[in-house]
Amino acid sequence: MELNVLERLLALNLLPKEGTFANLKLLRVTRENLSFSEEENKVLNFRNEGTGNEARTLWNDGLPDKDVQIGEVATQMLVKALKKLDDEEKLTPEHMTLYEKFVE
């Protein structure tokens, strides 16, 4: 699935931190697929600006979308997390494209 930088970051944050042994192994692989290589990090130059509620992570443009391999189990975990945010009315505008790709 083609994902941009923001979608990859959001997906990484939506994946559960706990689970069964088998799921944790799948999650590790999925996190590796969503993560950024050294080359990508150099191009993006991630940096944090601000403090507290004003803190933001910024990065440079210039990285094309990446075809990320996400298995069926991890996909269902992301769908579940996105639907939960939707049910709780906690989706943000940043989640929109990720929601459209995974849920709709």
FIDRENMAR-976973 format. One line per field, with one value per residue (C-alpha): residue number from 1; residue in one letter; chain; x, z, y. Coordinates in nm, 3 decimals. Example, Ala and Ser with C-alpha at 12.3 -4.5 7.8 and 13.67 -1.06 7.14 Angstrom:
! residues 2
nr <- c(1_2) .
rest <- c(A_S) .
kette <- c(A_A) .
c1 <- c(1.230_1.367) .
c3 <- c(0.780_0.714) .
c2 <- c(-0.450_-0.106) .
END
This chain:
! residues 104
nr <- c(1_2_3_4_5_6_7_8_9_10_11_12_13_14_15_16_17_18_19_20_21_22_23_24_25_26_27_28_29_30_31_32_33_34_35_36_37_38_39_40_41_42_43_44_45_46_47_48_49_50_51_52_53_54_55_56_57_58_59_60_61_62_63_64_65_66_67_68_69_70_71_72_73_74_75_76_77_78_79_80_81_82_83_84_85_86_87_88_89_90_91_92_93_94_95_96_97_98_99_100_101_102_103_104) .
rest <- c(M_E_L_N_V_L_E_R_L_L_A_L_N_L_L_P_K_E_G_T_F_A_N_L_K_L_L_R_V_T_R_E_N_L_S_F_S_E_E_E_N_K_V_L_N_F_R_N_E_G_T_G_N_E_A_R_T_L_W_N_D_G_L_P_D_K_D_V_Q_I_G_E_V_A_T_Q_M_L_V_K_A_L_K_K_L_D_D_E_E_K_L_T_P_E_H_M_T_L_Y_E_K_F_V_E) .
kette <- c(A_A_A_A_A_A_A_A_A_A_A_A_A_A_A_A_A_A_A_A_A_A_A_A_A_A_A_A_A_A_A_A_A_A_A_A_A_A_A_A_A_A_A_A_A_A_A_A_A_A_A_A_A_A_A_A_A_A_A_A_A_A_A_A_A_A_A_A_A_A_A_A_A_A_A_A_A_A_A_A_A_A_A_A_A_A_A_A_A_A_A_A_A_A_A_A_A_A_A_A_A_A_A_A) .
c1 <- c(0.000_0.134_0.179_0.326_0.544_0.257_0.053_0.350_0.401_0.032_0.015_0.319_0.144_-0.185_-0.035_-0.096_0.191_0.071_-0.072_-0.021_0.322_0.231_0.085_0.390_0.611_0.385_0.376_0.757_0.776_0.505_0.683_1.004_0.820_0.662_0.983_1.231_1.569_1.886_1.863_1.502_1.596_1.870_1.627_1.350_1.566_1.304_1.309_1.095_0.997_0.808_0.729_0.429_0.103_0.287_0.536_0.541_0.748_0.856_1.036_1.153_0.952_1.099_1.034_0.799_0.526_0.649_0.486_0.462_0.383_0.129_-0.010_-0.372_-0.345_-0.169_-0.415_-0.704_-0.533_-0.502_-0.865_-0.976_-0.773_-0.906_-1.266_-1.223_-1.101_-1.399_-1.646_-1.495_-1.503_-1.126_-1.021_-0.818_-0.779_-0.437_-0.608_-0.837_-0.623_-0.514_-0.879_-0.979_-0.704_-0.770_-1.137_-1.324) .
c3 <- c(0.000_-0.096_0.214_0.257_0.549_0.768_0.703_0.798_1.121_1.210_1.132_1.354_1.640_1.586_1.606_1.946_2.195_2.342_2.205_2.171_2.102_1.739_1.690_1.846_1.589_1.307_1.459_1.472_1.099_1.023_1.228_1.038_0.707_0.814_0.963_0.783_0.646_0.714_0.367_0.424_0.761_0.597_0.337_0.586_0.865_1.138_1.414_1.710_1.764_2.050_2.394_2.579_2.385_2.121_2.040_1.676_1.468_1.142_0.838_0.494_0.183_-0.105_-0.020_-0.253_-0.114_-0.020_-0.108_0.241_0.284_0.562_0.630_0.691_1.071_1.102_0.856_1.074_1.379_1.200_1.084_1.441_1.578_1.313_1.368_1.743_1.687_1.461_1.714_1.989_1.758_1.797_1.432_1.324_0.975_0.963_0.988_0.688_0.410_0.628_0.719_0.353_0.258_0.533_0.625_0.317) .
c2 <- c(0.000_0.343_0.561_0.907_1.016_1.137_0.822_0.604_0.798_0.780_0.407_0.343_0.522_0.335_-0.013_-0.175_-0.191_-0.522_-0.845_-1.216_-1.360_-1.431_-1.083_-0.916_-1.085_-0.961_-0.613_-0.601_-0.675_-0.420_-0.153_-0.225_-0.188_0.142_0.282_0.501_0.395_0.591_0.746_0.848_0.999_1.205_1.341_1.407_1.553_1.491_1.749_1.850_2.209_2.367_2.230_2.091_2.122_2.325_2.045_1.933_1.697_1.853_1.712_1.814_1.737_1.544_1.181_0.991_0.769_0.423_0.093_-0.056_-0.423_-0.467_-0.813_-0.905_-0.923_-0.587_-0.434_-0.548_-0.396_-0.063_-0.081_-0.153_0.140_0.380_0.269_0.316_0.673_0.731_0.586_0.803_1.106_1.145_1.132_1.433_1.577_1.409_1.068_1.123_0.973_0.682_0.614_0.625_0.379_0.127_0.152_0.268) .
END
